[in-house]
Amino acid sequence: MKDLDPFVFVLVFQEMLGPVLWLLVALALFGLIGFVVVFLREGRLDSRRLVRSELMGLVGGVLALVLAAKFTVSGFTDAGGPVDWLLIGLIWGIGLAGTTILTYAVQGLVGCRKCG
């Protein structure tokens, strides 16, 4: 494998996650588009909404780790080297960032008037 083909990653993730992959892709697209819509509509970031979203992001990071453990054969006790722990941290960070963006977008689109 001399060339890096991104389609191989899609196929591997499709094999691992099945239809959950496309649900995660749809949530990511909804979150990004929703965040851009909310930001363009308001022209600023709402600090209260952002703090609530960041707190939900902590939970999302943990849920990303649970999802990764469910769909892989190995668990966290199998992590032996630094690269394994780096990957665990990366999965948690992606879950945190994705949940933060998605939560901010949902709060902004729903228009939580009493929240902020």
N, C-alpha and C positions, 0 to 999 in steps of 0.2 A: 504494500500500500504506500506508494510514493506520493500520491496526491491526496490532499485533504478535501473530501467531498462532503458538504453539509447534509446532503440527502441521506448519507449513511447514519448520521446522528438522528435524523427524523425516524428512520426505520428502526433503529435501536430503541428509541424512546417509545415508538408505537408498539414494539414487541413487549417492552417492559410494562407500560401503563395501559395499553389497550385504548378503549374509548375515553378513559379519564384524561389522556393526553389532550384530546381535542376540547374537552371541557376546560382544562387549565389554559389552553391557548385562547379560547373564547373569553374566559374571565380576564386574562391579561389584556386582550384587545379592548374589552369593555372598560376596564380600569383606566387604560391609557387615554382612550378617546374621551371618556367621561371626565378625567382630570383636565384634559386640554379644554374641553367645553366649559367646565366650571371656572377654570382660570381665566379664559378669555371673556367669559360673561361678567365675572367679578373684578377682573383686573388686578387681583392681589391674592395672597394666601391668607386665609383666616386662621389666626394663631390657635384659637380654642379648638376648632375643627382639626387642625393639624396635630395638636397634642393628643386628642382623643384617637386620632388615626394612628399615631405612633404607639400608643398603648395597645391598640388592637394588633399592630404589627408585631409586637412581642409574642402575642398568642399565635399569630400567623406563622412566625418562625418555628415555633414548637410544632405546630400542625404540619409544616413542611417536613420536619424531621420524622414525624410519625408516619406521614405518607411515604417518605423514602424508605423507612424501615419495613413498612407493610409490603411494598412492591419489590424489594430486593431480598435475596436469600440471606444475606448477612445482617447482623444486628450491630449495635454500638459496642458491644463487648468484643467484637471481632476487629475493631479498629486498632491496628498495631503501630503503624508508622506515622510520621508527620503529615504525609500526603493524605492519609485517611482522615486525620483530624482537620486538615485544611478543607477537605471536601465537605465534611460535616458542618464546619463553619460557613462555607459557601452556600450550602443548601439552606441553612438557617437564615443567612443574610438575604438570600433571594426571596425566601418566604416572608421575611420581615418587610422588605421593600415593596414587594407585590401587594401584600395585605394593606400596608399603609396607603399606597396609591389607590387601591380599590376602595378602601373605606372612606378616604377623603372624597373620592368621586361620588360614591353613593350618598354620602351625607350632603354634598353640594347639590346633587341632582334631585334628591328627595326634598330638599329645602327644609331642613330641620330648623325651624324658626325658634323654637324654645331652647334648642341646644346651644346656639351661638349667638 
